Each structure stands twice: as structure tokens, then as C-alpha cells.
Amino acid sequence: MATLTLQVDLQTVDRARRAAEKQSTTLDALVGDYLAQLAKTDEQARAEAAEHLLRTLRELSRPMGGKPWTDRDELYDR
């Protein structure tokens, strides 16, 4: 684990500490969770966008053409 030093006014720290106590956690844990979520969000957003794109492509893809053909000459005989 890395140590992080922040400069925050005392009033904000006091309010944040009380909010952490209400959630039965510490201020350090809240900040750590926030930073972890912030770091994960970008990766997750990209992964979700890629999955959405693949789902959309699968839903919208349709077979092209009519009769299946086996070679080029057969294609032009039509």
C-alpha cells in the first residue's frame, strides 16, 4: 500500500470523518474505496462499451445474399 498525503480544510475532514463513522468505516477506507472506484471506472466503461458493441453487432448482423454459391463461376452464372 502507498501512503497518500492530502491537504484538506479541518471542517471538511471533520464532516467526512463523521460520515465515515455513520457508515461504520474510516476516512482512510472511504478515500481508498473512492480512488479504487475511480481507477476501475475507466477500464469498466471501456469493457462495457466493447461488450455493448459486440452485442449490437450480433443482433443486427444478417445473412447477405440469396442462394449460397461455391465458386466464382457459379456466382456469375446467375
Buried (B, 14 or more C-beta within 10 A) or exposed (E): EEEEEEEEEEEEEEEBEEEBEEEEEEBEEBBBEEEEEEEEEEEEEEEEEEEEEEEEEEEEEEEEEEEEEEEEEEEEEE
